[in-house]
Amino acid sequence: MNAENKRFVSVVFLLVSWLSLNLNLVDSHILVKASSDIICVPDNYQKIQWAIDNVSAGSTIFVSSGVYYEHLIIDKALTLKGENRESIIDGNGTGNVVTVTANNVSISGFTIQNSGPDFWDSGIRLYFSSYQNISYNTLINNAHGIWFDGCNHSTISENEILNNKCGIGLSSSNNNTIANNHVFSSDDCGIGLDYSSNNTIIGNAVENNGYGIWICSAEDNIVFHNNIINNTKQMHCYNSTNTWDSNGRGNYWSDYGGEDADLDGIGDTPYEIDLNNIDHYPLMETVVLPELSNIVLLMILALAATGLLKRFASKVKT
């Protein structure tokens, strides 16, 4: 099989896998209710929090580029949209920068930085809520970049997450999708799960972290088609059994030492994390992520309606 055909197979596989595993993204519950109420910051309100406090549920708040020194509390369903990540929310080194307690919240297009230094302080922290969408943001210099605490049926996608203590964390959170994020230079771990089940981790680049992926007492998650590269320790699993491949394809591990005698792009020997966690089909080359097709765009049409996905194709590796 030549290189062009391998690339085509890889693209088709990821597309089919995405469709089969993530149809919950178009579950009717995840849709933020449409509203003609669009508020602009700073035109209508000088502070983002003032806008949040005064809009009705289901509204959209557009935040123009600039630096906003705020600690946001989002307690109603809404769409919060920044301007090409040039809308910067800065926590000034204290507490959570953005706290979410309501269902059906979408946050995209921001740079969110400088939470407090305590372990639980986060760029975006979401509590006991569902049907969230956190996409197309940059999270930098936080204790946790994004932290789900008791959150379900939500999506974290297309974020750049760097120089945090932990990039993405899920605690007691189930049936979520972590897809196509670039998580790197985290002191502790890139992606961490504890007491969380039935989550899908697909298409992420996890590089140069303390632990690449850290899992504790988390069962029945599926982790595949990720690039796990040059982390101090690629994986840590404790009291957990999860799936590390799907349909004959696993993850790319930069420390995999096996061979590929038949040149099919799959290692001939498994990548063993421990006895209960084995990638049976480790990839020999880094994952090539496809550009979004019209099929995938239709699948997440409700999210795309507010422009959340306009930078997806530009961030795909070629």
Secondary structure as UniProt FT lines:
FT   HELIX           3..21
FT   HELIX           23..26
FT   HELIX           28..30
FT   STRAND          38..41
FT   TURN            42..44
FT   HELIX           48..54
FT   TURN            57..58
FT   STRAND          59..63
FT   STRAND          66..69
FT   STRAND          72..74
FT   STRAND          78..82
FT   TURN            84..85
FT   STRAND          87..90
FT   TURN            92..93
FT   STRAND          98..100
FT   STRAND          105..108
FT   STRAND          110..113
FT   TURN            119..120
FT   STRAND          122..127
FT   STRAND          133..135
FT   STRAND          138..140
FT   STRAND          144..149
FT   STRAND          155..157
FT   STRAND          160..162
FT   STRAND          166..171
FT   STRAND          177..179
FT   STRAND          182..184
FT   STRAND          189..194
FT   STRAND          200..202
FT   STRAND          205..207
FT   STRAND          211..216
FT   STRAND          222..224
FT   STRAND          227..229
FT   STRAND          233..238
FT   TURN            247..248
FT   STRAND          252..253
FT   TURN            254..255
FT   TURN            261..262
FT   STRAND          271..274
FT   TURN            275..276
FT   STRAND          277..279
FT   HELIX           294..299
FT   HELIX           301..304
FT   TURN            305..312
FT   HELIX           313..315
//
